[in-house]
Amino acid sequence: MRAQPEVTQRDLRSRSKEIMDAVERGQAFTVTRDGHKIGKLVPLRRRRRFVPRAEFAAMSTNAPALALEAFRADQDASNPYDR
């Protein structure tokens, strides 16, 4: 695992656009103040909106079999508006 580069609080303040652009591209940073680590800047994970059919099929090969009748009965029995 690669060590995260450190950025001082002062550098973060003066180079915020450059640093935030790097975070947007996937770079993480450890923020320091007076030589002490105080936090991390990490990019947010982006959720995929689409999974290709072949990838879904590959992920599903080890999934347990589904009893459709029991699944439907469970769905019919659980009404979120009954709460």
Secondary structure per residue as TSV (DSSP state, phi and psi in degrees):
chain	resnum	aa	ss	phi	psi
A	1	M	-	360.0	133.1
A	2	R	-	-80.5	139.4
A	3	A	-	-71.6	142.0
A	4	Q	-	-77.2	139.1
A	5	P	-	-65.7	148.0
A	6	E	E	-96.1	144.8
A	7	V	E	-132.5	133.0
A	8	T	E	-78.1	160.1
A	9	Q	H	-58.3	-40.4
A	10	R	H	-63.6	-45.5
A	11	D	H	-62.4	-39.5
A	12	L	H	-60.4	-41.2
A	13	R	H	-67.9	-44.6
A	14	S	H	-84.8	-23.6
A	15	R	T	-119.3	32.9
A	16	S	H	-58.9	-41.3
A	17	K	H	-63.2	-47.4
A	18	E	H	-60.8	-44.3
A	19	I	H	-69.0	-43.5
A	20	M	H	-66.9	-33.5
A	21	D	H	-62.9	-40.1
A	22	A	H	-65.6	-39.9
A	23	V	H	-62.6	-42.1
A	24	E	H	-61.8	-31.6
A	25	R	T	-81.9	-2.6
A	26	G	T	112.8	-1.7
A	27	Q	-	-80.1	138.3
A	28	A	-	-108.5	151.0
A	29	F	E	-133.8	149.5
A	30	T	E	-101.0	128.0
A	31	V	E	-94.3	134.2
A	32	T	E	-122.3	153.6
A	33	R	E	-140.0	127.1
A	34	D	T	53.5	36.6
A	35	G	T	81.1	-0.3
A	36	H	E	-108.3	138.6
A	37	K	E	-71.6	127.7
A	38	I	E	-121.9	-12.4
A	39	G	E	-178.2	179.5
A	40	K	E	-131.8	143.3
A	41	L	E	-108.4	116.8
A	42	V	-	-129.8	144.2
A	43	P	-	-69.7	147.8
A	44	L	-	-74.3	143.6
A	45	R	-	-72.8	134.1
A	46	R	-	-93.9	129.3
A	47	R	-	-81.9	136.4
A	48	R	-	-78.2	143.7
A	49	R	S	-96.8	-16.7
A	50	F	-	-135.9	134.9
A	51	V	-	-117.3	122.9
A	52	P	-	-58.7	147.3
A	53	R	H	-54.5	-44.1
A	54	A	H	-63.7	-38.9
A	55	E	H	-68.1	-41.4
A	56	F	H	-62.6	-43.1
A	57	A	H	-62.8	-40.7
A	58	A	H	-65.4	-39.2
A	59	M	H	-70.0	-27.0
A	60	S	H	-89.5	-4.9
A	61	T	T	-62.1	-31.9
A	62	N	T	-99.6	8.8
A	63	A	S	-70.9	145.3
A	64	P	-	-68.1	154.6
A	65	A	-	-66.0	148.5
A	66	L	-	-111.8	125.7
A	67	A	-	-84.9	103.6
A	68	L	H	-60.4	-38.6
A	69	E	H	-65.0	-43.4
A	70	A	H	-66.7	-38.9
A	71	F	H	-61.6	-47.5
A	72	R	H	-62.8	-40.7
A	73	A	H	-63.4	-41.0
A	74	D	H	-63.3	-41.3
A	75	Q	H	-65.1	-43.0
A	76	D	H	-66.6	-33.5
A	77	A	H	-75.4	-25.6
A	78	S	-	-100.3	109.5
A	79	N	-	-111.3	113.8
A	80	P	G	-65.6	-15.2
A	81	Y	G	-87.6	-3.9
A	82	D	G	-80.5	-7.3
A	83	R	-	-71.8	360.0
